Amino acid sequence: MSQRILNTANPTPAPTPRHHPSPPQPPPKLGRRAASAAIAIAAAPALLSVSPASSKAQEPEPEAAGVAGAATAAAPCLAELPVTATAFLDVSIGGEPAGRITVGLFGDAAPAGASRFLSLVTGVGYRRKEFVKIVPGYVQHGGVVSYPAVPAVTDRLAAEADALRAWCPGGAVHGAAGAVSIVVRDPSLPPPKPKLVARGGKLEVEEEQVGVAPNGTEFVITTGAALELDASAVLVGRVLDGMDVVAKIAAVPTVRDNAASPYFRVAKLIGDKRAVVAERGFNRPYTKVVVSNCGVLSKTE
């Protein structure tokens, strides 16, 4: 599945060699019969279903030795980046306090990304906003929808992501639990697909509209190896304390992703609104998970 890049940064120079002590510095037609069958199938009910609650936090196991090796290599990659500031996220699940996550930010390795995260934990940026996605490997916060996407800033963020990926062993920035990153590219946005629409009394096939690209305020926290994030998010820090809270978030039951269902595929093909609503809900937690409070604990000058 191809990825849609929000803003593509210019190629960056080669990062500092791995043995250097300082972190990398990022550069500034359907026939009548098929149509009838599709409409009949689309009448099928209920696209959503519940995934069973997990008794433990999601701890996805690597599916191959290569993933395991990348996960092992990513841990020292995170540990070697100096922390220049610390922030906190107080989390509530179902209205009950779940604990605090303390994040160490990499202001030297990812100055634009760390600065963006710091600006959002202060004030009301992330406060009272929800985690919207829980999948094996990471949990994702919804960020601030109204935050503007400034091309120059987003280019800088994308450049930092590229530089960090080149610096970490094998490019595995998100190969271990505890990485905190902001999303600057959409990791799941598919290419435009055909859909069946009725226009002027006739059925026509046209390409669907793709979703709006992220604005760089959503953030993810890895719970294990999540290498798919390497091409979509810029590392800004790591969890210093509170991985038990992250585990509580990861254990919250979610709406099952049934995009592979033939009913869903046909409903989406013909533009059934139920498919759109269902897709927006995939992997969302059934219990509200919110950042109840957040802020900065310390910051070096």
RABEL-V956415 format. One record per backbone hydrogen bond with DSSP energy under -1.0 kcal/mol. CO is the residue of the C=O (numbers start at 1). NH is the residue of the N-H. Records with the same first field share a line. If there is no record, write none. Layout:
CO=NH + NH
//
This chain:
4=186
17=20
31=35
32=36
33=37
34=38
35=39
36=40
37=41
38=42
41=44
49=256
64=68
65=69
66=70
67=71
68=72
69=73
70=74
71=75
74=78
75=79
76=80
84=300
85=105
86=297 + 298
87=103
88=295
89=101
90=292 + 293
91=98 + 99
92=290
93=96
96=93
99=91
101=89
102=240 + 241
103=87
104=238
105=84 + 107
106=110
110=114
111=115
112=116
113=117
114=118
115=119
116=120
117=121
118=122
120=126
122=125
126=129
129=291
130=142
133=140
135=138
137=223 + 224
138=135
139=221
140=132 + 133
144=147
150=154
151=155
152=156
153=157
154=158
155=159
156=160
157=161
158=162
159=163
160=164
161=165
162=166
163=167
164=168
168=171
169=172
171=173
174=226
178=239
179=222
180=236 + 237
181=220
182=234
193=208
195=206
197=204
199=202
202=199
204=197
206=195
218=183
219=141
220=181
221=139
222=178
226=229
227=230
229=232 + 233
232=184 + 185
234=182
236=106
237=180
238=104
241=102
242=246
243=247
244=248
245=249
246=250
247=251
249=252
253=286
254=51
255=283
258=261
261=265
262=266
263=267
264=268
265=269
266=270
267=272
268=271
269=196
272=275 + 276
273=277
274=278
275=279
276=280
281=284
283=134
284=255
288=94
289=131
290=92 + 292
291=128
293=90
295=88
298=86
//
